[in-house]
Amino acid sequence: MTDYSRQVDIISPDMLIFPLKIIGVGHIGSNAAHEFASLGCPQMTLYDDEQVEGVNIPAGFFREDDAGKLGKEGAFKVDAVREAVHLFLPDCQIQTFREKFTGQRQLEGIVVSGVDSMDARRTIWKWIRSNAVFVPLYIDGRTGGEIIQIHTVRPSYQEDIEWYEKKLEHEGAPLPCGARSIGYGARIAAGLIASQFKKWLKKEEYFTTITFNVGEAIWIREGKIN
């Protein structure tokens, strides 16, 4: 049985009562699922319509056998993440949907975005803004190479809406294929996402936007919430 006694003064599993939805379980979302399960989250729901490929293995929370081989298709990412998490933390109940989120299902609780396009983020945000009463916290994780950016949004607060919607206006410049992701960047991003959730839950001070250049160890933090 998993013993959380060494973390209860930081966060107790008894506090983790909110439903958790992770949309997009590539390199950020798959690692975030493991981090939330490690906190003691009792259940989560995963959305992603893609299957695991070999390029997903180094930075994602997948096993090599999840990727397609010899002409066979890989496992769906949501199923692969559920099985990988359960190898370590079998008590976390994980529901999976092999589909892209387009607003077809109601979201409630804490929503984490691990999608990799601005159009997908806009789709998620459009639903959340129209149904903010159901989503007290939305965390948008982004990485590009060694650059990490985490936006933490309270959808019912007008000031949060205004600054976050500015973050959805422009797509970043595409990176070369060989510089798009790195495992430690994805895992740091997932840890920051879990930390932001913990701070919000315990009403601790946090920043609405964190930008971290891992390679140069440079932090930029914006929007302090007390």
C-alpha positions in Angstrom: 0.0 0.0 0.0 1.3 3.5 -0.9 2.4 5.5 2.2 2.1 9.3 1.8 3.3 10.0 5.4 6.4 11.8 4.2 4.5 14.4 2.2 1.4 15.0 4.3 2.7 18.3 5.7 3.2 19.5 2.2 0.0 18.1 0.8 -2.3 15.5 2.2 -4.2 13.1 -0.1 -7.3 13.9 2.0 -7.3 17.4 0.4 -7.4 16.1 -3.2 -11.1 16.0 -3.6 -11.5 17.7 -6.9 -12.1 15.8 -10.1 -9.0 16.0 -12.4 -9.1 16.1 -16.2 -5.9 16.0 -18.3 -6.4 16.9 -22.0 -3.5 15.8 -24.2 -1.2 13.2 -22.7 1.9 13.6 -24.7 5.2 14.5 -23.0 3.6 17.1 -20.6 0.3 15.4 -19.9 1.6 11.9 -19.5 4.2 13.0 -16.9 1.6 15.2 -15.2 -0.7 12.2 -14.8 2.1 10.4 -12.9 2.8 13.5 -10.8 -0.8 13.9 -9.8 -1.1 10.2 -9.0 2.1 10.5 -6.9 0.4 13.3 -4.9 -2.4 10.9 -4.0 -5.1 12.0 -6.4 -7.7 9.3 -6.2 -9.0 9.6 -9.8 -8.4 11.4 -13.1 -9.7 11.4 -16.6 -7.5 11.5 -19.7 -8.3 12.7 -23.2 -6.2 12.1 -26.3 -6.9 10.6 -29.7 -3.3 9.8 -30.6 -1.3 6.6 -30.4 2.2 6.2 -29.0 5.1 6.4 -31.5 8.8 5.9 -30.9 9.4 9.6 -30.8 7.1 9.8 -27.7 9.2 7.5 -25.6 12.1 9.6 -24.5 10.1 12.5 -23.1 6.7 10.9 -22.3 5.7 8.6 -19.5 5.4 5.6 -21.7 7.1 2.2 -22.1 8.9 1.1 -25.2 6.4 -1.6 -25.8 3.7 1.0 -26.1 5.0 2.2 -29.5 4.0 0.6 -32.7 6.4 -2.0 -34.2 6.7 -3.9 -37.4 3.8 -2.2 -39.1 1.6 -2.5 -36.0 0.0 0.6 -34.5 1.0 1.8 -31.1 -1.2 1.8 -28.0 -3.5 4.8 -27.5 -1.7 7.2 -25.3 -4.4 7.4 -22.8 -4.4 3.7 -22.3 -0.6 3.5 -22.2 -0.5 6.2 -19.5 -3.1 4.5 -17.4 -1.2 1.2 -17.5 2.2 2.9 -16.8 0.8 4.8 -13.9 -0.8 1.7 -12.5 2.5 -0.1 -12.5 3.6 2.3 -9.7 0.4 3.7 -8.2 -2.5 1.2 -8.7 -4.9 2.9 -6.4 -5.5 5.9 -8.7 -8.6 5.3 -10.7 -8.1 6.5 -14.3 -10.8 6.9 -16.9 -9.7 7.3 -20.5 -11.2 8.7 -23.7 -9.5 8.0 -27.0 -10.6 11.2 -28.5 -9.6 14.8 -29.0 -11.4 17.2 -26.8 -13.7 19.5 -28.9 -16.2 20.4 -26.2 -18.2 17.2 -26.7 -18.0 16.3 -23.0 -18.6 18.4 -19.8 -15.5 19.2 -17.9 -15.5 19.7 -14.1 -12.9 20.1 -11.4 -9.3 20.8 -12.2 -8.4 20.9 -15.9 -4.8 20.5 -17.2 -3.9 21.1 -20.8 -1.0 19.3 -22.3 -2.0 19.9 -25.9 0.6 21.1 -28.4 -1.2 23.6 -30.6 -2.7 27.0 -29.9 -5.9 26.0 -31.8 -6.4 23.2 -29.3 -5.8 25.5 -26.4 -8.4 27.9 -27.8 -11.0 25.1 -28.1 -10.4 24.0 -24.5 -10.5 27.6 -23.2 -13.7 28.4 -25.1 -15.5 25.6 -23.3 -14.1 26.5 -20.0 -14.9 30.2 -20.2 -18.5 29.4 -21.0 -18.7 26.9 -18.2 -16.4 28.5 -15.6 -18.7 27.5 -12.7 -17.6 23.9 -13.2 -13.8 24.5 -13.4 -12.2 26.4 -10.4 -8.7 26.0 -11.8 -7.2 25.5 -15.3 -3.5 24.9 -15.9 -2.0 25.3 -19.3 1.4 23.7 -19.7 3.7 24.4 -22.6 7.2 23.4 -23.6 9.5 24.0 -26.5 12.9 22.5 -26.3 14.3 23.6 -22.9 11.8 26.4 -22.5 8.8 25.7 -20.1 5.8 27.9 -19.6 3.0 27.3 -17.1 -0.2 29.4 -17.0 -2.5 29.0 -14.0 -5.9 30.4 -14.5 -9.0 30.9 -12.3 -11.7 30.9 -15.0 -14.2 32.8 -12.8 -11.9 35.8 -12.3 -12.1 38.5 -14.9 -8.5 39.6 -14.4 -7.4 36.0 -15.1 -9.5 35.8 -18.2 -8.1 39.0 -19.6 -4.4 38.2 -19.2 -4.8 34.6 -20.3 -6.7 35.4 -23.5 -3.7 37.5 -24.5 -1.6 34.4 -24.1 -3.7 32.7 -26.7 -3.3 35.3 -29.4 0.0 34.2 -31.0 1.5 30.9 -32.0 5.2 30.5 -31.1 7.8 30.1 -33.8 8.2 26.4 -34.7 11.3 24.6 -33.5 13.5 22.3 -35.5 12.3 18.7 -35.4 15.3 17.7 -33.3 14.8 20.4 -30.7 11.2 20.1 -29.8 11.2 18.2 -26.6 13.6 16.8 -23.9 12.7 14.4 -21.1 13.9 16.6 -18.2 12.0 19.6 -19.6 8.7 17.6 -19.7 9.2 16.2 -16.2 10.1 19.6 -14.8 6.9 21.0 -16.4 4.8 18.3 -15.0 6.3 18.9 -11.5 5.5 22.6 -11.8 2.0 21.9 -12.8 1.5 19.7 -9.8 3.1 22.3 -7.6 0.8 25.1 -8.9 -2.2 22.9 -8.1 -0.9 22.3 -4.6 -0.3 26.0 -4.0 -3.8 27.0 -5.2 -5.4 24.2 -3.2 -3.7 25.3 0.0 -4.2 29.0 -0.7 -0.5 29.6 -0.9 1.2 32.4 -2.9 1.8 31.5 -6.6 2.4 33.2 -9.9 -0.1 33.0 -12.7 2.7 32.6 -15.3 6.0 30.8 -14.9 8.6 30.7 -17.7 11.7 28.7 -17.1 14.6 28.3 -19.4 16.1 25.1 -18.2 19.3 25.3 -20.2 20.2 28.7 -18.8 18.4 28.3 -15.4 16.5 31.6 -15.9 13.1 32.1 -14.3 10.5 34.7 -15.2 7.4 34.9 -13.0 4.4 37.1 -13.5 1.1 37.8 -11.8 1.6 37.1 -8.1 -1.5 35.7 -6.4 -1.6 35.9 -2.6 
